[in-house]
Amino acid sequence: VVHNRFCHGTCSSYFIPRLRPRKLKLDAMFQSCSVCRPAEWDTVEVKLDCPRKNPKELKRKVIKVKKCKCIALSGNNLESEEDGR
């Protein structure tokens, strides 16, 4: 058993519209988005026992969350501006 944490919470986001009547397109005058996600983590190797399989043991790496926080997102690709361990 891997005792792990997960991130949850409420992070603020804003969208202030700017309507361009000629283009009928809704643009943002200002927007800010953030997401609750791991700010610190470790990579831990775990051993899985599989008695009916060959090999009988498998090793896998999992992420163990240590700390979460609201992190600002950049662009439309939803990649965070911060990334750390």
mmCIF file of the C-alpha atoms, coordinates in Angstrom:
data_MODEL
# 
_entry.id   MODEL 
# 
loop_
_atom_site.group_PDB 
_atom_site.id 
_atom_site.type_symbol 
_atom_site.label_atom_id 
_atom_site.label_alt_id 
_atom_site.label_comp_id 
_atom_site.label_asym_id 
_atom_site.label_entity_id 
_atom_site.label_seq_id 
_atom_site.pdbx_PDB_ins_code 
_atom_site.Cartn_x 
_atom_site.Cartn_y 
_atom_site.Cartn_z 
_atom_site.occupancy 
_atom_site.B_iso_or_equiv 
_atom_site.pdbx_formal_charge 
_atom_site.auth_seq_id 
_atom_site.auth_comp_id 
_atom_site.auth_asym_id 
_atom_site.auth_atom_id 
_atom_site.pdbx_PDB_model_num 
ATOM 1  C CA . VAL A 1 1  ? 0.000   0.000   0.000   1.00 0.00 ? 1  VAL A CA 1 
ATOM 2  C CA . VAL A 1 2  ? 1.311   3.426   -0.945  1.00 0.00 ? 2  VAL A CA 1 
ATOM 3  C CA . HIS A 1 3  ? -0.011  6.088   1.408   1.00 0.00 ? 3  HIS A CA 1 
ATOM 4  C CA . ASN A 1 4  ? -0.408  9.135   -0.778  1.00 0.00 ? 4  ASN A CA 1 
ATOM 5  C CA . ARG A 1 5  ? -2.062  12.530  -0.796  1.00 0.00 ? 5  ARG A CA 1 
ATOM 6  C CA . PHE A 1 6  ? -4.040  14.226  -3.507  1.00 0.00 ? 6  PHE A CA 1 
ATOM 7  C CA . CYS A 1 7  ? -4.599  17.888  -4.266  1.00 0.00 ? 7  CYS A CA 1 
ATOM 8  C CA . HIS A 1 8  ? -7.996  19.490  -3.849  1.00 0.00 ? 8  HIS A CA 1 
ATOM 9  C CA . GLY A 1 9  ? -9.235  22.946  -3.141  1.00 0.00 ? 9  GLY A CA 1 
ATOM 10 C CA . THR A 1 10 ? -10.522 26.114  -4.692  1.00 0.00 ? 10 THR A CA 1 
ATOM 11 C CA . CYS A 1 11 ? -8.270  28.356  -6.737  1.00 0.00 ? 11 CYS A CA 1 
ATOM 12 C CA . SER A 1 12 ? -9.502  31.627  -8.164  1.00 0.00 ? 12 SER A CA 1 
ATOM 13 C CA . SER A 1 13 ? -9.988  32.340  -11.841 1.00 0.00 ? 13 SER A CA 1 
ATOM 14 C CA . TYR A 1 14 ? -11.173 35.475  -13.609 1.00 0.00 ? 14 TYR A CA 1 
ATOM 15 C CA . PHE A 1 15 ? -12.415 36.385  -17.076 1.00 0.00 ? 15 PHE A CA 1 
ATOM 16 C CA . ILE A 1 16 ? -13.265 39.997  -17.893 1.00 0.00 ? 16 ILE A CA 1 
ATOM 17 C CA . PRO A 1 17 ? -14.926 40.093  -21.318 1.00 0.00 ? 17 PRO A CA 1 
ATOM 18 C CA . ARG A 1 18 ? -14.235 42.502  -24.134 1.00 0.00 ? 18 ARG A CA 1 
ATOM 19 C CA . LEU A 1 19 ? -16.796 42.123  -26.867 1.00 0.00 ? 19 LEU A CA 1 
ATOM 20 C CA . ARG A 1 20 ? -15.703 43.062  -30.365 1.00 0.00 ? 20 ARG A CA 1 
ATOM 21 C CA . PRO A 1 21 ? -19.000 43.779  -32.145 1.00 0.00 ? 21 PRO A CA 1 
ATOM 22 C CA . ARG A 1 22 ? -17.551 43.803  -35.675 1.00 0.00 ? 22 ARG A CA 1 
ATOM 23 C CA . LYS A 1 23 ? -15.989 40.376  -35.319 1.00 0.00 ? 23 LYS A CA 1 
ATOM 24 C CA . LEU A 1 24 ? -18.714 38.967  -33.062 1.00 0.00 ? 24 LEU A CA 1 
ATOM 25 C CA . LYS A 1 25 ? -15.939 37.430  -31.056 1.00 0.00 ? 25 LYS A CA 1 
ATOM 26 C CA . LEU A 1 26 ? -15.677 37.343  -27.286 1.00 0.00 ? 26 LEU A CA 1 
ATOM 27 C CA . ASP A 1 27 ? -12.143 38.227  -26.239 1.00 0.00 ? 27 ASP A CA 1 
ATOM 28 C CA . ALA A 1 28 ? -10.730 38.558  -22.782 1.00 0.00 ? 28 ALA A CA 1 
ATOM 29 C CA . MET A 1 29 ? -9.753  41.981  -21.588 1.00 0.00 ? 29 MET A CA 1 
ATOM 30 C CA . PHE A 1 30 ? -8.122  40.137  -18.706 1.00 0.00 ? 30 PHE A CA 1 
ATOM 31 C CA . GLN A 1 31 ? -8.079  36.525  -17.642 1.00 0.00 ? 31 GLN A CA 1 
ATOM 32 C CA . SER A 1 32 ? -6.343  34.647  -14.886 1.00 0.00 ? 32 SER A CA 1 
ATOM 33 C CA . CYS A 1 33 ? -6.633  30.951  -14.136 1.00 0.00 ? 33 CYS A CA 1 
ATOM 34 C CA . SER A 1 34 ? -5.028  28.805  -11.496 1.00 0.00 ? 34 SER A CA 1 
ATOM 35 C CA . VAL A 1 35 ? -5.293  25.176  -10.528 1.00 0.00 ? 35 VAL A CA 1 
ATOM 36 C CA . CYS A 1 36 ? -4.707  23.229  -7.330  1.00 0.00 ? 36 CYS A CA 1 
ATOM 37 C CA . ARG A 1 37 ? -1.873  20.826  -8.088  1.00 0.00 ? 37 ARG A CA 1 
ATOM 38 C CA . PRO A 1 38 ? 1.255   19.316  -6.531  1.00 0.00 ? 38 PRO A CA 1 
ATOM 39 C CA . ALA A 1 39 ? 3.954   21.845  -5.713  1.00 0.00 ? 39 ALA A CA 1 
ATOM 40 C CA . GLU A 1 40 ? 6.309   19.282  -4.156  1.00 0.00 ? 40 GLU A CA 1 
ATOM 41 C CA . TRP A 1 41 ? 6.492   15.550  -4.740  1.00 0.00 ? 41 TRP A CA 1 
ATOM 42 C CA . ASP A 1 42 ? 8.786   12.546  -4.694  1.00 0.00 ? 42 ASP A CA 1 
ATOM 43 C CA . THR A 1 43 ? 9.064   9.711   -7.156  1.00 0.00 ? 43 THR A CA 1 
ATOM 44 C CA . VAL A 1 44 ? 8.843   6.428   -5.272  1.00 0.00 ? 44 VAL A CA 1 
ATOM 45 C CA . GLU A 1 45 ? 9.541   2.969   -6.627  1.00 0.00 ? 45 GLU A CA 1 
ATOM 46 C CA . VAL A 1 46 ? 7.075   0.339   -5.456  1.00 0.00 ? 46 VAL A CA 1 
ATOM 47 C CA . LYS A 1 47 ? 7.242   -3.428  -5.765  1.00 0.00 ? 47 LYS A CA 1 
ATOM 48 C CA . LEU A 1 48 ? 4.114   -5.226  -6.920  1.00 0.00 ? 48 LEU A CA 1 
ATOM 49 C CA . ASP A 1 49 ? 3.736   -8.894  -6.028  1.00 0.00 ? 49 ASP A CA 1 
ATOM 50 C CA . CYS A 1 50 ? 2.104   -10.871 -8.842  1.00 0.00 ? 50 CYS A CA 1 
ATOM 51 C CA . PRO A 1 51 ? 2.171   -14.542 -7.733  1.00 0.00 ? 51 PRO A CA 1 
ATOM 52 C CA . ARG A 1 52 ? 0.291   -15.819 -10.807 1.00 0.00 ? 52 ARG A CA 1 
ATOM 53 C CA . LYS A 1 53 ? 2.381   -13.921 -13.353 1.00 0.00 ? 53 LYS A CA 1 
ATOM 54 C CA . ASN A 1 54 ? 5.858   -14.258 -14.733 1.00 0.00 ? 54 ASN A CA 1 
ATOM 55 C CA . PRO A 1 55 ? 7.852   -12.398 -13.496 1.00 0.00 ? 55 PRO A CA 1 
ATOM 56 C CA . LYS A 1 56 ? 6.274   -12.658 -10.069 1.00 0.00 ? 56 LYS A CA 1 
ATOM 57 C CA . GLU A 1 57 ? 7.431   -9.153  -9.158  1.00 0.00 ? 57 GLU A CA 1 
ATOM 58 C CA . LEU A 1 58 ? 7.047   -5.871  -10.983 1.00 0.00 ? 58 LEU A CA 1 
ATOM 59 C CA . LYS A 1 59 ? 8.577   -2.525  -10.071 1.00 0.00 ? 59 LYS A CA 1 
ATOM 60 C CA . ARG A 1 60 ? 6.749   0.683   -10.897 1.00 0.00 ? 60 ARG A CA 1 
ATOM 61 C CA . LYS A 1 61 ? 7.423   4.340   -10.157 1.00 0.00 ? 61 LYS A CA 1 
ATOM 62 C CA . VAL A 1 62 ? 4.644   6.465   -8.676  1.00 0.00 ? 62 VAL A CA 1 
ATOM 63 C CA . ILE A 1 63 ? 4.451   10.110  -7.695  1.00 0.00 ? 63 ILE A CA 1 
ATOM 64 C CA . LYS A 1 64 ? 3.963   10.719  -3.984  1.00 0.00 ? 64 LYS A CA 1 
ATOM 65 C CA . VAL A 1 65 ? 2.492   14.178  -3.323  1.00 0.00 ? 65 VAL A CA 1 
ATOM 66 C CA . LYS A 1 66 ? 4.119   16.158  -0.504  1.00 0.00 ? 66 LYS A CA 1 
ATOM 67 C CA . LYS A 1 67 ? 2.585   19.638  -0.887  1.00 0.00 ? 67 LYS A CA 1 
ATOM 68 C CA . CYS A 1 68 ? -0.153  21.263  -2.994  1.00 0.00 ? 68 CYS A CA 1 
ATOM 69 C CA . LYS A 1 69 ? -0.851  24.880  -3.931  1.00 0.00 ? 69 LYS A CA 1 
ATOM 70 C CA . CYS A 1 70 ? -2.691  27.050  -6.422  1.00 0.00 ? 70 CYS A CA 1 
ATOM 71 C CA . ILE A 1 71 ? -0.480  27.486  -9.478  1.00 0.00 ? 71 ILE A CA 1 
ATOM 72 C CA . ALA A 1 72 ? -1.189  29.943  -12.305 1.00 0.00 ? 72 ALA A CA 1 
ATOM 73 C CA . LEU A 1 73 ? -1.770  28.490  -15.754 1.00 0.00 ? 73 LEU A CA 1 
ATOM 74 C CA . SER A 1 74 ? -0.269  30.046  -18.857 1.00 0.00 ? 74 SER A CA 1 
ATOM 75 C CA . GLY A 1 75 ? -1.703  30.128  -22.364 1.00 0.00 ? 75 GLY A CA 1 
ATOM 76 C CA . ASN A 1 76 ? -4.368  27.844  -23.747 1.00 0.00 ? 76 ASN A CA 1 
ATOM 77 C CA . ASN A 1 77 ? -2.352  24.652  -23.289 1.00 0.00 ? 77 ASN A CA 1 
ATOM 78 C CA . LEU A 1 78 ? -2.971  24.524  -19.519 1.00 0.00 ? 78 LEU A CA 1 
ATOM 79 C CA . GLU A 1 79 ? 0.686   24.009  -18.685 1.00 0.00 ? 79 GLU A CA 1 
ATOM 80 C CA . SER A 1 80 ? 1.710   25.530  -15.402 1.00 0.00 ? 80 SER A CA 1 
ATOM 81 C CA . GLU A 1 81 ? 4.239   28.310  -15.130 1.00 0.00 ? 81 GLU A CA 1 
ATOM 82 C CA . GLU A 1 82 ? 5.754   26.668  -12.073 1.00 0.00 ? 82 GLU A CA 1 
ATOM 83 C CA . ASP A 1 83 ? 6.991   23.137  -11.701 1.00 0.00 ? 83 ASP A CA 1 
ATOM 84 C CA . GLY A 1 84 ? 9.035   21.876  -8.802  1.00 0.00 ? 84 GLY A CA 1 
ATOM 85 C CA . ARG A 1 85 ? 9.983   19.252  -6.351  1.00 0.00 ? 85 ARG A CA 1 
# 
